[in-house]
Amino acid sequence: MTHKIENQVSFASILFDTLFGLIIYFNIDSFLEIKDPVQMVFYIASLVLTVHWWMLLKSAADIYDNEVSNSAINIVFGIVEIVLIEHIALMAKNAEYLNATIILVILLAVDLVWCLAWRFLGKWSVRDGKKIKIMEKELNYSIYIDVLVLSLFGALAIFGPYFSPAWFVGLFSGFLLFGIFLAYRYKVIDLKFF
């Protein structure tokens, strides 16, 4: 007897889409409460981070297909990442720039562990050598981006107390945009601008 797992596999995608949608929905009302322009920039950056991370998860589902979609460990990592992203959004609402950056460093470290686990410990169920090479190449790029961006935000978390809020938020936003640029440059996210 064979099992149909389509509903089980689609569960992770539906769960993540719902949770990301809720994070965005419940945090949009905070725009009306924020009066400080520096905090507004940081808050917008946290929303951009949320959408970007959502796109990363959608891209992973497209590239790795059932390799990760039917993995319980993938669901656990995804839930941990969503909880961390929600904390970043809440801290952005309260202008806790340094704490949000520390949580972002943890988020990037969790993603790095996920990538390393799938790259070196995961077992591919697909037997197509070409597909495996594409998935491994994608993981290599993700590892490279995570290490680079993690280093930048780690340095910001260490030296951040020495910056004014405006400089801190500017560096945070710049590093975030750089990480997004790398994701598009190395086709971790395959969307086109036009």
Sequence and secondary structure as in RCSB ss.txt:
>XXXX:A:sequence
MTHKIENQVSFASILFDTLFGLIIYFNIDSFLEIKDPVQMVFYIASLVLTVHWWMLLKSAADIYDNEVSNSAINI
VFGIVEIVLIEHIALMAKNAEYLNATIILVILLAVDLVWCLAWRFLGKWSVRDGKKIKIMEKELNYSIYIDVLVL
SLFGALAIFGPYFSPAWFVGLFSGFLLFGIFLAYRYKVIDLKFF
>XXXX:A:secstr
     HHHHHHHHHHHHHHHHHHHHHHHGGGGT   HHHHHHHHHHHHHHHHHHHHHHHHHHHHTHHHHT HHHH
HHHHHHHHHHHHHHHHHHTT HHHHHHHHHHHHHHHHHHHHIIIII       HHHHHHHHHHHHHHHHHHHHHH
HHHHHHHHHGGGS HHHHHHHHHHHHHHHHHHHHHTTSS     
